[in-house]
Amino acid sequence: MGLAMAGRKNWLKRAQWLLPAVLIPLAATVLWQELRPPAPASPPTPVHGISITARPLDGIGRQIGPLRLTGALALSSDDAGFGGLSGLAAAADGRLVAVTDAGQWFSLRPVLADGRLAAVADARMAGLVAAGDKSDSDAEAVVLTPDGRMIVSMEQRHRLLVLNAQTPPFAAQSQMFRTAAAAWPSNGGGEALARLPDGSLLWLSEYARRDDGLAIGLLIAPDGATRSIAVPVPAGFSPTDAAMLDGQRLLLLFRKFNGVSVAAAIGLVDLGTMLAGGDAASLRLLAQWDQSGPWPVDNMEGLTLVRDDEKTIIYLVSDNNFSAAQRTILLQLELVSPPSP
């Protein structure tokens, strides 16, 4: 027993000497990993045109609730940077603008025949941010403002990127961080973004939920004042993009994409109670469809609204996650019977 006890004492003495020798270099290594300057990133991809193939899809003329499908195309390109489209906005000159999971913007011009989507033209894309870490370049939603700015929701390192959208390439002006958004899931942050008539921004998390199941978001006033809000979500779905229908009501796109089933839905969100000071909005479901039809569906992530000859036209786009197993589809819907207040 005496020899064993002496052996343990000797081992403890050696351990007391070894631990600092091991831990101090380890701590220094970890600290260097955290504090070292970021690796140099490649400059943003310059603006360039790309060739798009548009293949018509079935379902034209079919109606769900107040919405009728008036155009459906599957888009593809040989350009390696094409894909991952998230978010959608309509520019004043008729272009549609999306952002991508790889930190790029993409635009095209819908080609219409008798007002219906028939093809696309003038496709261009370029980098929004320097090509680098995925956590710094995951763009998920976009809005265009009347004063010529582009506001992009960036996921993982949750923030709003503000750019000058007057002339490509779009130069970054500032970034908006919000403390509440830091608690959103890394890969489930600001997926839906809309600009209200007064210039406020409604920013919704994809996966953050309140205890009552409502999706968590932020309402950011033009002066920067921010408060938490919440929006109902259909069971199994997540919000992915939004656009104002009028001064108080919002069209909200939802998707279900879980490896087993693929579905999409469009809801009408009444912001009245929330704008009056409440913390939650109400939801009415307008349309829902899945792989069985009647409209094409994939990983639907972008929605924007266009007024055309007193018609209300809605465009949707899907995110193919840069996967050959998925499609980039562009849908054109007409709101044929506007829902009553």
C-alpha positions as CSV (number, residue, x, y, z in Angstrom):
1,M,0.0,0.0,0.0
2,G,2.9,2.4,0.8
3,L,4.5,1.8,-2.6
4,A,1.1,2.4,-4.3
5,M,0.5,5.6,-2.4
6,A,3.9,6.9,-3.2
7,G,3.4,6.1,-6.9
8,R,0.1,8.1,-6.9
9,K,1.9,11.0,-5.3
10,N,4.6,11.0,-7.9
11,W,2.0,10.8,-10.7
12,L,0.1,13.8,-9.3
13,K,3.4,15.8,-9.1
14,R,4.1,15.0,-12.7
15,A,0.5,15.8,-13.7
16,Q,0.8,19.2,-11.9
17,W,3.8,20.0,-14.1
18,L,2.3,18.5,-17.3
19,L,-1.1,20.2,-17.2
20,P,0.1,23.8,-17.6
21,A,2.6,22.6,-20.3
22,V,-0.4,21.2,-22.3
23,L,-3.2,23.6,-21.4
24,I,-1.3,26.9,-21.9
25,P,-0.3,26.2,-25.5
26,L,-3.8,24.8,-26.2
27,A,-5.4,27.9,-24.8
28,A,-3.1,30.1,-26.9
29,T,-4.0,28.2,-30.0
30,V,-7.7,28.6,-29.4
31,L,-7.3,32.3,-28.6
32,W,-5.4,32.7,-31.9
33,Q,-8.1,31.0,-33.8
34,E,-10.7,33.3,-32.3
35,L,-8.8,36.6,-32.6
36,R,-6.7,36.2,-35.8
37,P,-7.6,38.5,-38.7
38,P,-10.1,36.8,-41.1
39,A,-8.5,35.1,-44.1
40,P,-8.5,37.3,-47.2
41,A,-11.7,36.9,-49.2
42,S,-12.0,37.0,-52.9
43,P,-13.6,40.2,-54.2
44,P,-17.3,39.9,-55.2
45,T,-18.0,38.3,-58.5
46,P,-18.3,41.0,-61.1
47,V,-21.6,41.7,-63.0
48,H,-22.0,39.3,-65.9
49,G,-24.9,38.1,-68.1
50,I,-25.8,34.4,-68.1
51,S,-27.8,32.2,-70.4
52,I,-31.0,30.8,-69.0
53,T,-33.0,27.9,-70.4
54,A,-36.7,28.2,-69.5
55,R,-38.9,25.1,-69.8
56,P,-42.7,25.5,-69.5
57,L,-44.4,23.5,-66.7
58,D,-47.9,22.2,-66.3
59,G,-50.7,23.7,-64.2
60,I,-51.5,26.9,-66.1
61,G,-55.0,28.1,-65.6
62,R,-55.6,26.1,-62.4
63,Q,-56.9,28.1,-59.4
64,I,-56.5,27.7,-55.7
65,G,-58.7,30.0,-53.6
66,P,-58.4,33.5,-55.0
67,L,-55.1,32.7,-56.9
68,R,-54.8,31.4,-60.5
69,L,-51.5,30.1,-62.0
70,T,-50.8,32.1,-65.2
71,G,-47.2,31.1,-65.8
72,A,-44.7,28.4,-64.7
73,L,-41.1,27.9,-65.9
74,A,-38.3,25.6,-64.8
75,L,-35.1,27.7,-65.1
76,S,-31.6,26.2,-65.6
77,S,-28.2,27.5,-66.7
78,D,-24.7,26.2,-67.5
79,D,-23.3,29.0,-65.3
80,A,-21.9,27.4,-62.1
81,G,-23.0,30.3,-60.0
82,F,-26.7,29.9,-60.9
83,G,-29.1,28.5,-58.3
84,G,-29.8,28.9,-54.6
85,L,-32.3,31.7,-55.3
86,S,-33.9,33.1,-52.1
87,G,-36.1,36.1,-51.7
88,L,-37.6,38.1,-54.6
89,A,-38.2,41.7,-55.3
90,A,-39.7,43.6,-58.3
91,A,-37.7,46.6,-59.6
92,A,-39.3,49.7,-61.1
93,D,-38.0,48.8,-64.6
94,G,-39.8,45.4,-64.6
95,R,-36.9,43.2,-63.6
96,L,-37.2,40.6,-60.9
97,V,-34.3,40.6,-58.4
98,A,-33.4,37.6,-56.2
99,V,-30.4,36.9,-53.8
100,T,-28.6,33.6,-53.4
101,D,-27.3,31.3,-50.6
102,A,-23.8,32.0,-52.0
103,G,-24.0,35.8,-51.4
104,Q,-24.9,36.9,-55.0
105,W,-27.7,38.9,-56.5
106,F,-29.5,37.6,-59.6
107,S,-31.9,39.5,-61.9
108,L,-34.0,38.7,-65.0
109,R,-36.8,40.3,-67.0
110,P,-40.0,38.3,-67.4
111,V,-41.1,38.0,-71.0
112,L,-44.9,38.2,-71.2
113,A,-47.4,37.0,-73.9
114,D,-50.9,38.5,-73.4
115,G,-49.8,39.4,-69.8
116,R,-48.7,35.9,-69.0
117,L,-45.2,34.7,-68.2
118,A,-43.8,33.0,-71.3
119,A,-40.0,33.2,-71.0
120,V,-37.2,35.2,-69.3
121,A,-34.5,37.5,-70.7
122,D,-31.6,39.7,-69.7
123,A,-30.4,37.5,-66.9
124,R,-27.5,38.9,-64.9
125,M,-25.8,38.2,-61.6
126,A,-22.9,39.4,-59.4
127,G,-21.6,39.1,-55.9
128,L,-23.2,41.0,-53.0
129,V,-20.3,40.4,-50.6
130,A,-16.8,39.2,-50.9
131,A,-16.6,35.5,-51.5
132,G,-15.6,33.9,-48.2
133,D,-17.1,32.1,-45.3
134,K,-20.6,30.8,-45.8
135,S,-21.7,32.3,-42.5
136,D,-21.0,35.8,-44.0
137,S,-22.6,35.3,-47.4
138,D,-25.9,33.4,-46.9
139,A,-28.4,35.9,-48.4
140,E,-32.1,34.9,-47.8
141,A,-34.4,37.8,-48.6
142,V,-34.3,41.2,-50.4
143,V,-36.4,44.4,-50.7
144,L,-35.9,47.4,-53.0
145,T,-36.7,50.8,-51.6
146,P,-38.0,53.9,-53.5
147,D,-34.8,55.8,-52.8
148,G,-32.7,53.3,-54.6
149,R,-31.4,51.0,-51.8
150,M,-31.3,47.2,-51.7
151,I,-31.8,45.7,-48.2
152,V,-30.8,42.1,-47.9
153,S,-31.4,39.7,-45.0
154,M,-28.2,37.7,-44.3
155,E,-28.5,34.5,-42.3
156,Q,-26.1,32.7,-39.9
157,R,-24.5,36.0,-38.9
158,H,-27.9,37.6,-38.7
159,R,-28.0,41.1,-40.1
160,L,-29.5,43.4,-42.7
161,L,-27.1,44.5,-45.4
162,V,-27.9,47.8,-47.0
163,L,-26.6,48.5,-50.5
164,N,-26.8,51.2,-53.1
165,A,-28.9,49.6,-55.8
166,Q,-28.8,52.5,-58.3
167,T,-26.1,51.0,-60.7
168,P,-24.5,47.5,-60.6
169,P,-22.3,46.5,-58.9
170,F,-24.2,47.4,-55.8
171,A,-22.0,49.0,-53.2
172,A,-22.5,48.1,-49.6
173,Q,-23.5,51.1,-47.5
174,S,-24.1,49.8,-44.0
175,Q,-25.2,46.8,-41.9
176,M,-27.9,46.6,-39.3
177,F,-27.5,44.2,-36.4
178,R,-30.3,43.6,-33.8
179,T,-29.6,42.0,-30.5
180,A,-32.9,40.0,-30.5
181,A,-31.9,38.4,-33.8
182,A,-28.7,37.0,-32.4
183,A,-30.8,34.4,-30.6
184,W,-32.3,33.1,-33.8
185,P,-31.2,29.7,-35.0
186,S,-28.0,29.9,-37.1
187,N,-29.5,28.3,-40.2
188,G,-33.1,29.5,-39.4
189,G,-32.8,33.2,-39.1
190,G,-34.2,36.1,-41.1
191,E,-35.8,34.3,-44.0
192,A,-38.7,36.7,-44.8
193,L,-38.4,40.5,-45.2
194,A,-41.0,43.1,-46.2
195,R,-41.1,46.9,-46.4
196,L,-44.2,48.6,-45.0
197,P,-45.6,51.8,-46.6
198,D,-44.1,54.0,-43.9
199,G,-40.6,52.5,-44.5
200,S,-40.6,50.1,-41.6
201,L,-39.1,46.7,-42.1
202,L,-40.8,43.5,-41.0
203,W,-38.2,40.8,-40.5
204,L,-39.2,37.2,-39.8
205,S,-37.2,34.3,-38.6
206,E,-37.6,31.0,-40.3
207,Y,-37.4,28.7,-37.3
208,A,-37.5,30.8,-34.1
209,R,-40.9,30.3,-32.4
210,R,-42.7,31.6,-29.3
211,D,-44.0,29.2,-26.8
212,D,-47.5,29.5,-28.5
213,G,-45.9,28.4,-31.8
214,L,-46.0,31.8,-33.6
215,A,-43.0,32.7,-35.7
216,I,-40.8,35.4,-34.1
217,G,-39.9,38.5,-35.9
218,L,-38.9,42.1,-35.6
219,L,-40.5,45.4,-36.7
220,I,-37.8,48.0,-37.4
221,A,-39.1,51.6,-37.7
222,P,-37.4,54.1,-40.1
223,D,-35.7,55.7,-37.1
224,G,-34.2,52.3,-36.0
225,A,-36.6,51.7,-33.1
226,T,-37.2,47.9,-32.9
227,R,-39.8,45.7,-31.2
228,S,-40.6,42.0,-31.3
229,I,-43.6,40.8,-33.1
230,A,-45.0,37.3,-34.0
231,V,-47.0,35.8,-36.9
232,P,-49.0,32.6,-37.0
233,V,-47.6,29.7,-39.2
234,P,-49.4,26.7,-40.6
235,A,-48.4,23.5,-38.9
236,G,-45.3,22.0,-40.4
237,F,-44.5,25.1,-42.5
238,S,-41.9,27.9,-42.2
239,P,-42.2,31.5,-43.5
240,T,-39.8,32.3,-46.4
241,D,-40.8,35.6,-48.0
242,A,-43.3,38.4,-47.8
243,A,-44.7,41.4,-49.6
244,M,-47.3,44.1,-48.7
245,L,-50.7,43.7,-50.4
246,D,-51.9,47.1,-49.1
247,G,-51.3,49.4,-46.2
248,Q,-52.2,46.8,-43.6
249,R,-52.1,43.4,-45.1
250,L,-49.2,41.2,-46.0
251,L,-48.8,38.3,-48.4
252,L,-46.6,35.7,-46.7
253,L,-45.1,32.6,-48.4
254,F,-44.6,29.4,-46.5
255,R,-42.7,26.3,-47.4
256,K,-42.5,22.7,-46.2
257,F,-39.3,21.0,-47.3
258,N,-38.2,18.2,-44.9
259,G,-36.8,15.4,-47.1
260,V,-40.1,13.6,-47.0
261,S,-42.7,16.0,-48.3
262,V,-42.5,19.3,-50.3
263,A,-45.3,21.8,-50.1
264,A,-46.0,25.5,-50.2
265,A,-48.6,27.9,-48.9
266,I,-49.6,31.6,-49.2
267,G,-51.2,33.4,-46.4
268,L,-52.8,36.8,-45.9
269,V,-51.5,38.4,-42.7
270,D,-53.4,41.3,-41.1
271,L,-51.0,43.6,-39.3
272,G,-53.7,45.9,-37.9
273,T,-53.5,44.8,-34.3
274,M,-49.7,44.7,-34.4
275,L,-49.4,48.2,-36.0
276,A,-51.7,49.5,-33.2
277,G,-49.2,48.3,-30.6
278,G,-49.9,44.6,-30.2
279,D,-47.2,42.0,-30.5
280,A,-48.9,39.5,-32.9
281,A,-50.7,39.5,-36.3
282,S,-53.5,37.3,-37.6
283,L,-53.3,34.9,-40.5
284,R,-55.8,33.7,-43.2
285,L,-54.6,30.9,-45.5
286,L,-55.2,31.6,-49.2
287,A,-53.6,28.7,-51.0
288,Q,-51.7,25.5,-50.2
289,W,-50.3,22.9,-52.6
290,D,-47.9,20.0,-52.7
291,Q,-46.3,17.5,-55.0
292,S,-49.7,16.2,-56.0
293,G,-50.6,19.5,-57.6
294,P,-52.3,21.5,-58.9
295,W,-49.3,23.8,-59.3
296,P,-45.6,23.0,-59.6
297,V,-43.7,23.1,-56.3
298,D,-40.2,22.9,-54.9
299,N,-38.3,24.6,-52.1
300,M,-40.3,27.9,-52.4
301,E,-38.4,30.8,-51.0
302,G,-39.2,34.0,-52.9
303,L,-42.3,36.1,-53.3
304,T,-42.9,39.5,-54.8
305,L,-46.0,41.5,-56.0
306,V,-46.5,43.5,-59.2
307,R,-49.4,45.8,-60.1
308,D,-50.1,45.4,-63.9
309,D,-53.0,47.2,-65.5
310,E,-55.0,47.1,-62.3
311,K,-54.2,43.4,-61.9
312,T,-52.3,42.0,-58.9
313,I,-49.6,39.7,-60.1
314,I,-47.5,37.6,-57.8
315,Y,-44.2,35.9,-58.7
316,L,-42.7,33.0,-56.7
317,V,-39.3,31.4,-57.0
318,S,-37.7,28.3,-55.5
319,D,-34.3,27.6,-54.1
320,N,-32.7,24.5,-55.6
321,N,-29.9,24.5,-52.9
322,F,-27.5,24.1,-55.9
323,S,-28.6,20.5,-56.1
324,A,-29.3,18.5,-59.3
325,A,-32.1,16.8,-57.4
326,Q,-34.1,20.1,-57.2
327,R,-35.4,22.7,-59.5
328,T,-35.4,26.4,-59.8
329,I,-39.0,27.2,-60.7
330,L,-40.5,30.6,-61.4
331,L,-44.3,30.9,-61.0
332,Q,-46.6,33.8,-62.0
333,L,-50.0,34.0,-60.2
334,E,-52.9,36.4,-60.6
335,L,-55.0,37.4,-57.6
336,V,-58.3,37.1,-59.3
337,S,-60.6,37.8,-56.4
338,P,-58.9,40.0,-53.8
339,P,-59.8,38.8,-50.3
340,S,-62.0,41.1,-48.4
341,P,-60.7,42.9,-45.2
